[in-house]
Amino acid sequence: MAKKRSGSSQQEKRLLSSVLFTTPLNELQKKELERIAKIPDSAIDYSDAPRLKSAPNQVRVGRFYKPVKEQISLRVDADVLAWFRSRGSRYQTYINDLLRREMQKGLSRR
């Protein structure tokens, strides 16, 4: 007896994200992007886009952003390092968070 085939459509070939996001654009793709970039915002038709009913209550900026880490050698006072280590195993993450907050404060003062 022959195997019965499904009535659904053929599955699309999946691409690895490493190939999808690292493959350089060809000339046709570059020209298309340049053409689209030249269109003024006022000429874009948003009539078929659904209206947003309300803003989401919990928007987390940078939720999926993972910054690149760089390993460094940093000299700190022994008592300062002991205090950070006393906070637990994720003390390096805590140091990074403190440094990021200070950096953002400095950026907002400009």
N, CA, C and O atoms as a Tinker XYZ file with bonds, in Angstrom:
   440  protein
     1  N      0.840000   -1.170000    0.000000    73     2
     2  CA     0.000000    0.000000    0.000000    64     1     3
     3  C      0.893000    1.244000    0.000000    63     2     4     5
     4  O      1.866000    1.296000    0.752000    81     3
     5  N      0.586000    2.229000   -0.814000    73     3     6
     6  CA     1.367000    3.461000   -0.919000    64     5     7
     7  C      1.097000    4.351000    0.290000    63     6     8     9
     8  O     -0.012000    4.420000    0.820000    81     7
     9  N      2.164000    5.023000    0.694000    73     7    10
    10  CA     2.039000    5.928000    1.837000    64     9    11
    11  C      1.248000    7.164000    1.431000    63    10    12    13
    12  O      1.522000    7.778000    0.399000    81    11
    13  N      0.274000    7.520000    2.242000    73    11    14
    14  CA    -0.571000    8.665000    1.959000    64    13    15
    15  C      0.201000    9.952000    2.217000    63    14    16    17
    16  O      0.812000   10.114000    3.274000    81    15
    17  N      0.173000   10.860000    1.258000    73    15    18
    18  CA     0.869000   12.133000    1.383000    64    17    19
    19  C     -0.016000   13.157000    2.086000    63    18    20    21
    20  O     -1.240000   13.145000    1.958000    81    19
    21  N      0.618000   14.009000    2.804000    73    19    22
    22  CA    -0.101000   15.046000    3.524000    64    21    23
    23  C     -0.620000   16.088000    2.529000    63    22    24    25
    24  O     -0.028000   16.286000    1.468000    81    23
    25  N     -1.696000   16.734000    2.866000    73    23    26
    26  CA    -2.269000   17.750000    1.996000    64    25    27
    27  C     -1.646000   19.118000    2.197000    63    26    28    29
    28  O     -1.966000   20.060000    1.472000    81    27
    29  N     -0.754000   19.234000    3.180000    73    27    30
    30  CA    -0.156000   20.544000    3.434000    64    29    31
    31  C      0.944000   20.835000    2.422000    63    30    32    33
    32  O      1.427000   19.945000    1.722000    81    31
    33  N      1.322000   22.095000    2.367000    73    31    34
    34  CA     2.331000   22.500000    1.407000    64    33    35
    35  C      3.727000   22.084000    1.866000    63    34    36    37
    36  O      3.947000   21.764000    3.035000    81    35
    37  N      4.653000   22.096000    0.926000    73    35    38
    38  CA     6.018000   21.697000    1.204000    64    37    39
    39  C      6.669000   22.681000    2.170000    63    38    40    41
    40  O      6.467000   23.892000    2.078000    81    39
    41  N      7.455000   22.135000    3.097000    73    39    42
    42  CA     8.104000   22.982000    4.095000    64    41    43
    43  C      9.217000   23.797000    3.453000    63    42    44    45
    44  O      9.974000   23.299000    2.619000    81    43
    45  N      9.299000   25.055000    3.857000    73    43    46
    46  CA    10.315000   25.951000    3.327000    64    45    47
    47  C     11.692000   25.540000    3.833000    63    46    48    49
    48  O     11.835000   25.123000    4.983000    81    47
    49  N     12.707000   25.657000    2.974000    73    47    50
    50  CA    14.073000   25.320000    3.354000    64    49    51
    51  C     14.557000   26.342000    4.385000    63    50    52    53
    52  O     14.443000   27.550000    4.175000    81    51
    53  N     15.090000   25.854000    5.481000    73    51    54
    54  CA    15.547000   26.736000    6.550000    64    53    55
    55  C     17.010000   27.090000    6.346000    63    54    56    57
    56  O     17.820000   26.261000    5.932000    81    55
    57  N     17.328000   28.340000    6.647000    73    55    58
    58  CA    18.702000   28.808000    6.553000    64    57    59
    59  C     19.255000   29.027000    7.952000    63    58    60    61
    60  O     18.538000   29.446000    8.861000    81    59
    61  N     20.530000   28.740000    8.108000    73    59    62
    62  CA    21.174000   29.036000    9.381000    64    61    63
    63  C     21.251000   30.547000    9.558000    63    62    64    65
    64  O     21.488000   31.274000    8.594000    81    63
    65  N     21.053000   31.020000   10.777000    73    63    66
    66  CA    21.122000   32.460000   11.007000    64    65    67
    67  C     22.522000   32.992000   10.716000    63    66    68    69
    68  O     22.674000   34.147000   10.318000    81    67
    69  N     23.546000   32.158000   10.913000    73    67    70
    70  CA    24.910000   32.606000   10.617000    64    69    71
    71  C     25.071000   32.888000    9.126000    63    70    72    73
    72  O     25.819000   33.788000    8.746000    81    71
    73  N     24.381000   32.132000    8.284000    73    71    74
    74  CA    24.442000   32.360000    6.838000    64    73    75
    75  C     23.560000   33.548000    6.472000    63    74    76    77
    76  O     23.940000   34.388000    5.656000    81    75
    77  N     22.391000   33.609000    7.076000    73    75    78
    78  CA    21.429000   34.655000    6.752000    64    77    79
    79  C     21.947000   36.046000    7.093000    63    78    80    81
    80  O     21.742000   36.985000    6.323000    81    79
    81  N     22.610000   36.191000    8.223000    73    79    82
    82  CA    23.024000   37.516000    8.683000    64    81    83
    83  C     24.477000   37.862000    8.371000    63    82    84    85
    84  O     24.910000   38.978000    8.655000    81    83
    85  N     25.234000   36.945000    7.800000    73    83    86
    86  CA    26.625000   37.252000    7.486000    64    85    87
    87  C     26.913000   37.219000    5.993000    63    86    88    89
    88  O     28.013000   37.566000    5.564000    81    87
    89  N     25.932000   36.803000    5.199000    73    87    90
    90  CA    26.136000   36.777000    3.757000    64    89    91
    91  C     26.047000   38.201000    3.218000    63    90    92    93
    92  O     25.062000   38.893000    3.475000    81    91
    93  N     27.065000   38.654000    2.469000    73    91    94
    94  CA    27.024000   40.023000    1.943000    64    93    95
    95  C     25.907000   40.190000    0.910000    63    94    96    97
    96  O     25.525000   39.238000    0.230000    81    95
    97  N     25.399000   41.404000    0.808000    73    95    98
    98  CA    24.346000   41.693000   -0.161000    64    97    99
    99  C     24.929000   41.723000   -1.567000    63    98   100   101
   100  O     26.065000   42.147000   -1.778000    81    99
   101  N     24.117000   41.261000   -2.533000    73    99   102
   102  CA    24.572000   41.370000   -3.923000    64   101   103
   103  C     24.195000   42.760000   -4.442000    63   102   104   105
   104  O     23.527000   43.529000   -3.751000    81   103
   105  N     24.626000   43.069000   -5.653000    73   103   106
   106  CA    24.411000   44.415000   -6.209000    64   105   107
   107  C     22.929000   44.749000   -6.349000    63   106   108   109
   108  O     22.526000   45.881000   -6.080000    81   107
   109  N     22.119000   43.787000   -6.762000    73   107   110
   110  CA    20.678000   44.013000   -6.920000    64   109   111
   111  C     20.040000   44.368000   -5.573000    63   110   112   113
   112  O     19.213000   45.276000   -5.494000    81   111
   113  N     20.426000   43.652000   -4.522000    73   111   114
   114  CA    19.886000   43.922000   -3.187000    64   113   115
   115  C     20.324000   45.304000   -2.690000    63   114   116   117
   116  O     19.535000   46.024000   -2.080000    81   115
   117  N     21.571000   45.667000   -2.950000    73   115   118
   118  CA    22.065000   46.983000   -2.541000    64   117   119
   119  C     21.300000   48.100000   -3.249000    63   118   120   121
   120  O     20.944000   49.099000   -2.623000    81   119
   121  N     21.043000   47.937000   -4.557000    73   119   122
   122  CA    20.307000   48.956000   -5.312000    64   121   123
   123  C     18.881000   49.083000   -4.804000    63   122   124   125
   124  O     18.343000   50.187000   -4.718000    81   123
   125  N     18.262000   47.943000   -4.463000    73   123   126
   126  CA    16.892000   47.958000   -3.947000    64   125   127
   127  C     16.833000   48.706000   -2.614000    63   126   128   129
   128  O     15.922000   49.505000   -2.396000    81   127
   129  N     17.790000   48.459000   -1.726000    73   127   130
   130  CA    17.824000   49.161000   -0.447000    64   129   131
   131  C     18.062000   50.659000   -0.628000    63   130   132   133
   132  O     17.466000   51.470000    0.081000    81   131
   133  N     18.917000   51.025000   -1.558000    73   131   134
   134  CA    19.162000   52.441000   -1.842000    64   133   135
   135  C     17.897000   53.110000   -2.368000    63   134   136   137
   136  O     17.592000   54.244000   -1.999000    81   135
   137  N     17.155000   52.403000   -3.238000    73   135   138
   138  CA    15.910000   52.940000   -3.795000    64   137   139
   139  C     14.887000   53.157000   -2.680000    63   138   140   141
   140  O     14.224000   54.193000   -2.635000    81   139
   141  N     14.761000   52.187000   -1.790000    73   139   142
   142  CA    13.799000   52.281000   -0.694000    64   141   143
   143  C     14.193000   53.404000    0.270000    63   142   144   145
   144  O     13.326000   54.116000    0.776000    81   143
   145  N     15.482000   53.564000    0.524000    73   143   146
   146  CA    15.951000   54.601000    1.446000    64   145   147
   147  C     15.648000   56.001000    0.935000    63   146   148   149
   148  O     15.522000   56.934000    1.728000    81   147
   149  N     15.529000   56.160000   -0.370000    73   147   150
   150  CA    15.270000   57.478000   -0.954000    64   149   151
   151  C     13.801000   57.885000   -0.872000    63   150   152   153
   152  O     13.473000   59.052000   -1.085000    81   151
   153  N     12.917000   56.942000   -0.567000    73   151   154
   154  CA    11.484000   57.244000   -0.479000    64   153   155
   155  C     11.234000   58.043000    0.807000    63   154   156   157
   156  O     11.601000   57.583000    1.888000    81   155
   157  N     10.620000   59.225000    0.713000    73   155   158
   158  CA    10.338000   60.001000    1.931000    64   157   159
   159  C      9.256000   59.319000    2.774000    63   158   160   161
   160  O      8.398000   58.615000    2.241000    81   159
   161  N      9.303000   59.529000    4.077000    73   159   162
   162  CA     8.332000   58.917000    4.981000    64   161   163
   163  C      6.896000   59.296000    4.614000    63   162   164   165
   164  O      5.976000   58.497000    4.792000    81   163
   165  N      6.710000   60.496000    4.110000    73   163   166
   166  CA     5.358000   60.949000    3.770000    64   165   167
   167  C      4.773000   60.164000    2.590000    63   166   168   169
   168  O      3.557000   60.158000    2.399000    81   167
   169  N      5.614000   59.510000    1.809000    73   167   170
   170  CA     5.136000   58.754000    0.647000    64   169   171
   171  C      4.808000   57.297000    0.989000    63   170   172   173
   172  O      4.328000   56.559000    0.128000    81   171
   173  N      5.056000   56.879000    2.213000    73   171   174
   174  CA     4.783000   55.493000    2.608000    64   173   175
   175  C      3.321000   55.360000    3.003000    63   174   176   177
   176  O      2.801000   56.158000    3.784000    81   175
   177  N      2.665000   54.342000    2.455000    73   175   178
   178  CA     1.245000   54.098000    2.716000    64   177   179
   179  C      1.102000   53.130000    3.891000    63   178   180   181
   180  O      1.434000   51.950000    3.776000    81   179
   181  N      0.613000   53.632000    5.006000    73   179   182
   182  CA     0.414000   52.806000    6.200000    64   181   183
   183  C     -1.038000   52.369000    6.367000    63   182   184   185
   184  O     -1.398000   51.856000    7.426000    81   183
   185  N     -1.870000   52.555000    5.368000    73   183   186
   186  CA    -3.298000   52.295000    5.513000    64   185   187
   187  C     -3.612000   50.832000    5.817000    63   186   188   189
   188  O     -4.622000   50.546000    6.460000    81   187
   189  N     -2.774000   49.903000    5.370000    73   187   190
   190  CA    -3.058000   48.491000    5.620000    64   189   191
   191  C     -2.432000   47.985000    6.920000    63   190   192   193
   192  O     -2.626000   46.828000    7.290000    81   191
   193  N     -1.689000   48.835000    7.607000    73   191   194
   194  CA    -1.077000   48.440000    8.878000    64   193   195
   195  C     -2.110000   48.597000    9.992000    63   194   196   197
   196  O     -2.760000   49.639000   10.085000    81   195
   197  N     -2.272000   47.574000   10.839000    73   195   198
   198  CA    -3.259000   47.674000   11.923000    64   197   199
   199  C     -2.830000   48.712000   12.954000    63   198   200   201
   200  O     -1.641000   48.873000   13.229000    81   199
   201  N     -3.800000   49.407000   13.514000    73   199   202
   202  CA    -3.542000   50.409000   14.548000    64   201   203
   203  C     -3.180000   49.706000   15.848000    63   202   204   205
   204  O     -3.728000   48.653000   16.172000    81   203
   205  N     -2.264000   50.293000   16.578000    73   203   206
   206  CA    -1.909000   49.775000   17.888000    64   205   207
   207  C     -2.981000   50.217000   18.870000    63   206   208   209
   208  O     -3.222000   51.413000   19.038000    81   207
   209  N     -3.623000   49.255000   19.517000    73   207   210
   210  CA    -4.722000   49.577000   20.423000    64   209   211
   211  C     -4.224000   50.349000   21.637000    63   210   212   213
   212  O     -4.812000   51.364000   22.010000    81   211
   213  N     -3.165000   49.885000   22.243000    73   211   214
   214  CA    -2.561000   50.591000   23.369000    64   213   215
   215  C     -1.098000   50.177000   23.468000    63   214   216   217
   216  O     -0.691000   49.127000   22.970000    81   215
   217  N     -0.341000   51.011000   24.109000    73   215   218
   218  CA     1.081000   50.694000   24.267000    64   217   219
   219  C      1.232000   49.543000   25.261000    63   218   220   221
   220  O      0.503000   49.482000   26.251000    81   219
   221  N      2.158000   48.643000   25.007000    73   219   222
   222  CA     2.383000   47.554000   25.974000    64   221   223
   223  C      2.805000   48.119000   27.322000    63   222   224   225
   224  O      3.534000   49.109000   27.380000    81   223
   225  N      2.343000   47.484000   28.426000    73   223   226
   226  CA     2.636000   48.038000   29.740000    64   225   227
   227  C      4.085000   47.804000   30.165000    63   226   228   229
   228  O      4.634000   48.614000   30.912000    81   227
   229  N      4.705000   46.743000   29.722000    73   227   230
   230  CA     6.066000   46.469000   30.164000    64   229   231
   231  C      6.991000   46.369000   28.956000    63   230   232   233
   232  O      7.252000   45.282000   28.442000    81   231
   233  N      7.473000   47.504000   28.522000    73   231   234
   234  CA     8.417000   47.534000   27.415000    64   233   235
   235  C      9.816000   47.525000   28.011000    63   234   236   237
   236  O     10.163000   48.380000   28.826000    81   235
   237  N     10.609000   46.551000   27.596000    73   235   238
   238  CA    11.973000   46.460000   28.097000    64   237   239
   239  C     12.926000   46.780000   26.958000    63   238   240   241
   240  O     13.095000   45.986000   26.033000    81   239
   241  N     13.535000   47.932000   27.033000    73   239   242
   242  CA    14.483000   48.357000   26.006000    64   241   243
   243  C     15.731000   47.500000   26.122000    63   242   244   245
   244  O     16.280000   47.332000   27.211000    81   243
   245  N     16.177000   46.960000   24.996000    73   243   246
   246  CA    17.392000   46.162000   24.977000    64   245   247
   247  C     17.227000   44.760000   25.511000    63   246   248   249
   248  O     18.213000   44.125000   25.885000    81   247
   249  N     16.004000   44.259000   25.556000    73   247   250
   250  CA    15.751000   42.936000   26.129000    64   249   251
   251  C     16.534000   41.846000   25.400000    63   250   252   253
   252  O     17.050000   40.925000   26.034000    81   251
   253  N     16.625000   41.944000   24.088000    73   251   254
   254  CA    17.295000   40.906000   23.311000    64   253   255
   255  C     18.701000   41.327000   22.897000    63   254   256   257
   256  O     19.368000   40.616000   22.146000    81   255
   257  N     19.145000   42.466000   23.378000    73   255   258
   258  CA    20.485000   42.942000   23.048000    64   257   259
   259  C     21.477000   42.357000   24.031000    63   258   260   261
   260  O     21.310000   42.485000   25.244000    81   259
   261  N     22.509000   41.714000   23.509000    73   259   262
   262  CA    23.540000   41.157000   24.362000    64   261   263
   263  C     24.861000   41.804000   23.966000    63   262   264   265
   264  O     25.416000   41.474000   22.918000    81   263
   265  N     25.374000   42.719000   24.787000    73   263   266
   266  CA    26.602000   43.408000   24.406000    64   265   267
   267  C     27.780000   42.449000   24.335000    63   266   268   269
   268  O     27.815000   41.425000   25.018000    81   267
   269  N     28.731000   42.802000   23.501000    73   267   270
   270  CA    29.948000   42.010000   23.364000    64   269   271
   271  C     30.803000   42.232000   24.606000    63   270   272   273
   272  O     31.041000   43.368000   25.015000    81   271
   273  N     31.254000   41.146000   25.193000    73   271   274
   274  CA    32.103000   41.239000   26.381000    64   273   275
   275  C     33.561000   41.219000   25.951000    63   274   276   277
   276  O     33.928000   40.561000   24.977000    81   275
   277  N     34.376000   41.942000   26.683000    73   275   278
   278  CA    35.805000   41.961000   26.421000    64   277   279
   279  C     36.537000   41.685000   27.720000    63   278   280   281
   280  O     36.308000   42.356000   28.727000    81   279
   281  N     37.411000   40.704000   27.695000    73   279   282
   282  CA    38.156000   40.352000   28.891000    64   281   283
   283  C     39.308000   41.333000   29.086000    63   282   284   285
   284  O     40.083000   41.604000   28.169000    81   283
   285  N     39.398000   41.857000   30.309000    73   283   286
   286  CA    40.464000   42.817000   30.629000    64   285   287
   287  C     41.116000   42.414000   31.936000    63   286   288   289
   288  O     40.627000   41.537000   32.648000    81   287
   289  N     42.210000   43.058000   32.236000    73   287   290
   290  CA    42.855000   42.911000   33.535000    64   289   291
   291  C     42.673000   44.245000   34.238000    63   290   292   293
   292  O     43.032000   45.292000   33.699000    81   291
   293  N     42.117000   44.205000   35.435000    73   291   294
   294  CA    41.804000   45.435000   36.159000    64   293   295
   295  C     42.326000   45.313000   37.579000    63   294   296   297
   296  O     42.063000   44.321000   38.259000    81   295
   297  N     43.054000   46.306000   38.021000    73   295   298
   298  CA    43.581000   46.288000   39.385000    64   297   299
   299  C     42.652000   47.111000   40.281000    63   298   300   301
   300  O     42.379000   48.282000   40.017000    81   299
   301  N     42.172000   46.458000   41.356000    73   299   302
   302  CA    41.328000   47.145000   42.342000    64   301   303
   303  C     41.880000   46.842000   43.729000    63   302   304   305
   304  O     42.619000   45.875000   43.914000    81   303
   305  N     41.525000   47.653000   44.680000    73   303   306
   306  CA    41.959000   47.430000   46.059000    64   305   307
   307  C     41.386000   46.105000   46.564000    63   306   308   309
   308  O     40.273000   45.718000   46.206000    81   307
   309  N     42.165000   45.419000   47.401000    73   307   310
   310  CA    41.771000   44.097000   47.898000    64   309   311
   311  C     40.456000   44.145000   48.676000    63   310   312   313
   312  O     39.620000   43.251000   48.539000    81   311
   313  N     40.271000   45.187000   49.492000    73   311   314
   314  CA    39.036000   45.266000   50.275000    64   313   315
   315  C     37.819000   45.506000   49.387000    63   314   316   317
   316  O     36.730000   45.014000   49.681000    81   315
   317  N     37.998000   46.264000   48.296000    73   315   318
   318  CA    36.897000   46.508000   47.355000    64   317   319
   319  C     36.509000   45.203000   46.672000    63   318   320   321
   320  O     35.327000   44.878000   46.565000    81   319
   321  N     37.518000   44.452000   46.209000    73   319   322
   322  CA    37.252000   43.171000   45.558000    64   321   323
   323  C     36.601000   42.191000   46.527000    63   322   324   325
   324  O     35.687000   41.462000   46.143000    81   323
   325  N     37.054000   42.164000   47.765000    73   323   326
   326  CA    36.461000   41.273000   48.769000    64   325   327
   327  C     34.989000   41.611000   48.993000    63   326   328   329
   328  O     34.156000   40.719000   49.155000    81   327
   329  N     34.678000   42.909000   49.001000    73   327   330
   330  CA    33.282000   43.313000   49.193000    64   329   331
   331  C     32.418000   42.843000   48.030000    63   330   332   333
   332  O     31.324000   42.321000   48.244000    81   331
   333  N     32.904000   43.025000   46.788000    73   331   334
   334  CA    32.138000   42.559000   45.632000    64   333   335
   335  C     31.974000   41.041000   45.661000    63   334   336   337
   336  O     30.887000   40.528000   45.396000    81   335
   337  N     33.050000   40.323000   45.982000    73   335   338
   338  CA    32.973000   38.854000   46.029000    64   337   339
   339  C     32.016000   38.374000   47.102000    63   338   340   341
   340  O     31.410000   37.312000   46.960000    81   339
   341  N     31.869000   39.136000   48.170000    73   339   342
   342  CA    30.960000   38.734000   49.250000    64   341   343
   343  C     29.495000   38.776000   48.815000    63   342   344   345
   344  O     28.626000   38.220000   49.487000    81   343
   345  N     29.233000   39.422000   47.712000    73   343   346
   346  CA    27.861000   39.521000   47.207000    64   345   347
   347  C     27.421000   38.244000   46.500000    63   346   348   349
   348  O     26.235000   38.081000   46.214000    81   347
   349  N     28.349000   37.338000   46.215000    73   347   350
   350  CA    27.973000   36.063000   45.596000    64   349   351
   351  C     28.750000   35.790000   44.320000    63   350   352   353
   352  O     29.662000   36.528000   43.947000    81   351
   353  N     28.357000   34.706000   43.664000    73   351   354
   354  CA    29.110000   34.224000   42.504000    64   353   355
   355  C     29.009000   35.139000   41.285000    63   354   356   357
   356  O     29.854000   35.062000   40.392000    81   355
   357  N     28.015000   35.986000   41.229000    73   355   358
   358  CA    27.850000   36.858000   40.060000    64   357   359
   359  C     28.384000   38.268000   40.327000    63   358   360   361
   360  O     27.842000   39.255000   39.829000    81   359
   361  N     29.442000   38.343000   41.111000    73   359   362
   362  CA    29.980000   39.655000   41.487000    64   361   363
   363  C     30.507000   40.418000   40.277000    63   362   364   365
   364  O     30.447000   41.648000   40.254000    81   363
   365  N     31.030000   39.704000   39.259000    73   363   366
   366  CA    31.539000   40.394000   38.077000    64   365   367
   367  C     30.397000   41.056000   37.300000    63   366   368   369
   368  O     30.549000   42.160000   36.776000    81   367
   369  N     29.266000   40.378000   37.233000    73   367   370
   370  CA    28.090000   40.952000   36.588000    64   369   371
   371  C     27.627000   42.188000   37.349000    63   370   372   373
   372  O     27.230000   43.183000   36.741000    81   371
   373  N     27.675000   42.128000   38.666000    73   371   374
   374  CA    27.283000   43.271000   39.489000    64   373   375
   375  C     28.212000   44.462000   39.243000    63   374   376   377
   376  O     27.752000   45.599000   39.136000    81   375
   377  N     29.524000   44.198000   39.155000    73   375   378
   378  CA    30.487000   45.268000   38.852000    64   377   379
   379  C     30.155000   45.892000   37.503000    63   378   380   381
   380  O     30.149000   47.115000   37.361000    81   379
   381  N     29.878000   45.045000   36.513000    73   379   382
   382  CA    29.548000   45.542000   35.175000    64   381   383
   383  C     28.283000   46.396000   35.204000    63   382   384   385
   384  O     28.222000   47.440000   34.555000    81   383
   385  N     27.269000   45.954000   35.959000    73   383   386
   386  CA    26.021000   46.713000   36.063000    64   385   387
   387  C     26.263000   48.091000   36.692000    63   386   388   389
   388  O     25.711000   49.092000   36.236000    81   387
   389  N     27.091000   48.133000   37.742000    73   387   390
   390  CA    27.406000   49.419000   38.368000    64   389   391
   391  C     28.135000   50.351000   37.400000    63   390   392   393
   392  O     27.823000   51.538000   37.313000    81   391
   393  N     29.101000   49.804000   36.683000    73   391   394
   394  CA    29.840000   50.608000   35.716000    64   393   395
   395  C     28.921000   51.113000   34.604000    63   394   396   397
   396  O     29.055000   52.253000   34.158000    81   395
   397  N     27.984000   50.264000   34.154000    73   395   398
   398  CA    27.046000   50.672000   33.101000    64   397   399
   399  C     26.151000   51.808000   33.589000    63   398   400   401
   400  O     25.910000   52.767000   32.856000    81   399
   401  N     25.655000   51.703000   34.832000    73   399   402
   402  CA    24.808000   52.781000   35.374000    64   401   403
   403  C     25.558000   54.099000   35.433000    63   402   404   405
   404  O     25.012000   55.144000   35.081000    81   403
   405  N     26.796000   54.056000   35.873000    73   403   406
   406  CA    27.611000   55.275000   35.931000    64   405   407
   407  C     27.862000   55.835000   34.531000    63   406   408   409
   408  O     27.838000   57.049000   34.326000    81   407
   409  N     28.106000   54.930000   33.560000    73   407   410
   410  CA    28.313000   55.379000   32.181000    64   409   411
   411  C     27.056000   56.070000   31.654000    63   410   412   413
   412  O     27.146000   57.122000   31.020000    81   411
   413  N     25.881000   55.483000   31.913000    73   411   414
   414  CA    24.634000   56.060000   31.426000    64   413   415
   415  C     24.336000   57.393000   32.106000    63   414   416   417
   416  O     23.795000   58.298000   31.469000    81   415
   417  N     24.677000   57.529000   33.382000    73   415   418
   418  CA    24.513000   58.817000   34.052000    64   417   419
   419  C     25.358000   59.877000   33.374000    63   418   420   421
   420  O     24.898000   60.991000   33.122000    81   419
   421  N     26.607000   59.516000   33.079000    73   419   422
   422  CA    27.516000   60.450000   32.419000    64   421   423
   423  C     27.025000   60.838000   31.042000    63   422   424   425
   424  O     27.170000   61.991000   30.636000    81   423
   425  N     26.445000   59.891000   30.313000    73   423   426
   426  CA    25.928000   60.176000   28.975000    64   425   427
   427  C     24.702000   61.082000   29.038000    63   426   428   429
   428  O     24.505000   61.931000   28.168000    81   427
   429  N     23.876000   60.897000   30.078000    73   427   430
   430  CA    22.647000   61.698000   30.171000    64   429   431
   431  C     22.949000   63.142000   30.590000    63   430   432   433
   432  O     22.127000   64.029000   30.359000    81   431
   433  N     24.097000   63.388000   31.194000    73   431   434
   434  CA    24.464000   64.750000   31.618000    64   433   435
   435  C     24.932000   65.598000   30.451000    63   434   436   437
   436  O     24.973000   66.823000   30.559000    81   435
   437  N     25.281000   64.980000   29.354000    73   435   438
   438  CA    25.799000   65.739000   28.197000    64   437   439
   439  C     24.744000   66.578000   27.546000    63   438   440
   440  O     25.023000   67.270000   26.566000    81   439
